[in-house]
Amino acid sequence: MNHNEYKQMIPLSLYSELSEEKQKQLLAHLDSCEECRTELEQQKKIMKLMTDHKNLEVNKELLLFFF
């Protein structure tokens, strides 16, 4: 498997969408790849930001301004 394929597996891993075998392969790759570990941490932060703010209320006046 090439490096880009592992990078594409990261978000699938975060959403528990990988098979057990693919998850093991990704974890083994992460042990030796700093770039992918960094990518994983960045995606975890993005996911946290998205879930922390999913219940925000939209300001209707602001919407009217843009539409």
Kinemage of the C-alpha trace (Angstrom):
@kinemage 1
@onewidth
@group {chain A} dominant
@subgroup {mainchain}
@vectorlist {calphas} color= white
{ca met a 1} P 0.000 0.000 0.000
{ca asn a 2} L 1.363 3.458 -0.790
{ca his a 3} L 1.602 6.482 1.467
{ca asn a 4} L -1.377 8.332 -0.033
{ca glu a 5} L -3.604 5.322 0.514
{ca tyr a 6} L -2.725 5.383 4.207
{ca lys a 7} L -3.526 9.098 4.382
{ca gln a 8} L -6.938 8.410 2.849
{ca met a 9} L -7.575 5.787 5.511
{ca ile a 10} L -7.150 8.250 8.393
{ca pro a 11} L -10.635 9.818 8.301
{ca leu a 12} L -12.180 6.378 7.772
{ca ser a 13} L -10.373 5.214 10.874
{ca leu a 14} L -11.698 8.150 12.897
{ca tyr a 15} L -15.256 7.215 11.926
{ca ser a 16} L -14.632 3.496 12.614
{ca glu a 17} L -15.184 2.675 8.950
{ca leu a 18} L -12.109 0.496 8.422
{ca ser a 19} L -12.064 -3.260 8.589
{ca glu a 20} L -10.049 -4.746 11.423
{ca glu a 21} L -7.277 -5.703 8.984
{ca lys a 22} L -7.090 -2.208 7.422
{ca gln a 23} L -7.054 -0.643 10.895
{ca lys a 24} L -4.104 -2.833 11.871
{ca gln a 25} L -2.280 -1.847 8.680
{ca leu a 26} L -2.867 1.832 9.349
{ca leu a 27} L -1.701 1.572 12.954
{ca ala a 28} L 1.478 -0.182 11.830
{ca his a 29} L 2.086 2.571 9.283
{ca leu a 30} L 1.473 5.275 11.887
{ca asp a 31} L 4.190 3.743 14.070
{ca ser a 32} L 6.759 4.583 11.411
{ca cys a 33} L 5.335 7.680 9.720
{ca glu a 34} L 5.484 11.034 11.463
{ca glu a 35} L 3.692 12.778 8.585
{ca cys a 36} L 0.641 10.537 8.944
{ca arg a 37} L 0.673 10.828 12.740
{ca thr a 38} L 0.572 14.606 12.309
{ca glu a 39} L -2.259 14.261 9.789
{ca leu a 40} L -4.174 12.067 12.228
{ca glu a 41} L -3.813 14.624 15.022
{ca gln a 42} L -4.933 17.464 12.741
{ca gln a 43} L -7.997 15.527 11.643
{ca lys a 44} L -8.828 14.691 15.263
{ca lys a 45} L -8.728 18.415 16.088
{ca ile a 46} L -10.975 19.248 13.145
{ca met a 47} L -13.412 16.532 14.158
{ca lys a 48} L -13.495 17.872 17.721
{ca leu a 49} L -14.137 21.423 16.517
{ca met a 50} L -16.981 20.210 14.339
{ca thr a 51} L -18.640 18.210 17.095
{ca asp a 52} L -18.156 20.956 19.696
{ca his a 53} L -20.010 23.442 17.488
{ca lys a 54} L -22.675 21.322 15.857
{ca asn a 55} L -25.471 22.784 17.998
{ca leu a 56} L -24.764 26.435 17.386
{ca glu a 57} L -27.781 28.558 16.660
{ca val a 58} L -27.739 30.554 13.453
{ca asn a 59} L -28.207 34.294 13.769
{ca lys a 60} L -31.202 35.040 11.520
{ca glu a 61} L -30.247 38.679 11.054
{ca leu a 62} L -26.863 37.633 9.784
{ca leu a 63} L -28.488 35.230 7.331
{ca leu a 64} L -30.740 38.002 6.037
{ca phe a 65} L -27.683 40.160 5.452
{ca phe a 66} L -26.152 37.549 3.129
{ca phe a 67} L -29.334 36.439 1.405
